[in-house]
Amino acid sequence: MKELTYFVACSVDGFIAHHDGSHDGFSQDEAYLNDLFSDFPETVPTHFRDALGISSQNKWFDTVLMGRKTYDVGLKEGVTSPYTHLNQFVFSRSLPTSPDKNVELISNDAVGFISRLKDQPGQGIWLCGGANLAATLFAHHLIDRLILKVNPFLMGAGIPLFGGEIQQTALTLCDRKIYDNGVVRLHYRLT
């Protein structure tokens, strides 16, 4: 059974992006990014992989899930298939069709679709963004791991880690890494 990991950067106060979807304030430190890209090469968008010369095999994931707002970040820049090295799924009720043949649009029954996806063989599933999708998947106990890249700043307002109320849940810390730039990477398993 595939594990689903919500792997995302957030501010200390728990926001994954500003209201407009921008990511100002998140670390762009070269040493931090090089380490992150070494540990999780598949999380680097294809156009950056090519530019940075990253050709590593996928270590953790073979599938990426994106909410509509997450997908729109690249789409605004003309990137219609951000992760060609992964199976890509975008979840949206408002997007009429997928703008790219390599990105499958899921417009209903996200829970059923992801439950079936988790039963398939292969590497893990990466939820790279989508606060509303994360809240839905959490409510249906479909998230197995939470990996947070907690950046050392307070955003004050924005898009929260989960786009709605979630129930209190105990987490088990599996791993952690503290970077010189102040980012703390925390790996949790949901218990």
Disulfide bonds with the S-S distance in Angstrom:
none
